[in-house]
């Protein structure tokens, strides 16, 4: 229900944004959106919260974390819709992040294509194999896929 000042109750924001009220409360806890409290202690969100939620969802689609989305939102006005120059500044940041992610995926594709097509069947030489968890000492994740050098066979 929208109040007389045009602010949205959490149920209406949930219905309009497609997110559960619990997700909206979490977004608020993270500082992604902001609300005011009524005298009855109910949350009321400004209409700009719809844009901020859409922004966060778009950020997630392109692979940004909620922290990265919050950092971008921190550069935008809270009380009004951002102008074109403000959006463009954020978009440039996203473009760099998307380009980096594309590079990571291309490197992964090259390594997987080489592995799947090599036919070597030699697990000692395979970049996806990790004998004795040697790569574990180099950090978490798929170390060889992330570019760490393979051990000498």
Protein Blocks (a to p, Z undefined) as FASTA:
>chain_A
ZZfkopacfklmmmmnopafklmmmmmmnopaccdddfkopacddfklmmmmmmmmmmmm
nopafklmmmmmmmpcfkbccdfklmmmmmmmmmmmmmmmmmmmmmmmmmmmmmmmnono
paklpmkbcghhlmmmnogcjfklnopacddZZ
